[in-house]
Amino acid sequence: MTIFPPDPDFAALRLELARLRAAKGWSYDELAARSGLARRTLIEIEQGRTIGTLKTWHALAHALNTPFDELFATLCNGHELPEKADG
């Protein structure tokens, strides 16, 4: 039997991006300047028109001084995070 993972909560990820940007008091222009991304890209991500690439989210995490894994943990809203394997 195949067990599929739950769907990621992209809306929660977008909301977290908007929350982090607002908490710093940054406009789209400020975040664009700090991340090296286009203002239009940021707007499209926050408004749900695009998901963005891994490279985009990596740049955003660095610009916002937020650990990448914490930012992406929002994708698991509504379900449990996968457990770490014993090693």
N, C-alpha and C positions, 0 to 999 in steps of 0.2 A: 504494500500500500504506500502511495506517495503522499507525503504531508507537505502542503505548501505553506510558506510563511504568511503571516497576515500582511495586508496591504500597508505600505508606508503612509503616514499621515503628512502629506505634503503641505496641507493647509496649516498644520501646526508649525512646520518648519518656516513657512513664509511669515507667520505671525511672530515667531521668535526673532526672525531677522528684523521685522518692523519694530518689535519691542526693544531689541538691543540698540538699534539705530536711534530710536526716540529717547532711550535712557541716557544716551550720550549727547542728546540735543543736536544731532547731526541731520542736515538736509540730505537729499539724494546727491546733491553736488559735492558735499563734504565727504560722504562715504565713497563716491566715485573717485575723488581725488586721492583718498587714502588707500583704496583697494586697486586702483588702476583699471577699474571697470567702467564701462559707459553708463552714464546716468540712465539712459533708456533701458539698459539691461536690468538695472536695479528695480526700476519701476515695473518692468514686465515680470520679474520674479515675484515681487511683493503682491502684485495684482493677479498672480496665478496664470499669466499668459504663457510662461515658460518655466521649466524646472531649473534650468541652469546646469552647467557641467560640474564635474568634481573639481576641476581647476578653479572655476568661478567660486564655489563654496569654500575652497581652500583659501583663496584670496580674501574672501569676506571674513572668515574666521580670524585670519591674521590681522586684518584691518580693525576688527572689533575687539581684538585681544581676548578672544574667546576660544577655549580649547575645542578643537574640531570634533572630538568625540561627544562633548557636552552639547554642542550645537546640533549634531546629527541624532542625538538621543531623542529629540523631539519627534523624529519619524516614528518612534514606537509608542507614541501617546495612544492610550486605549488598549495596549497589550504589553505583555512583559518583555523586557529586553532579553536577548539570548544569554544563556549562562556561559561563563568562561569554561573552557575545557580543562580538566585536570591534566597537568602535564608533568 
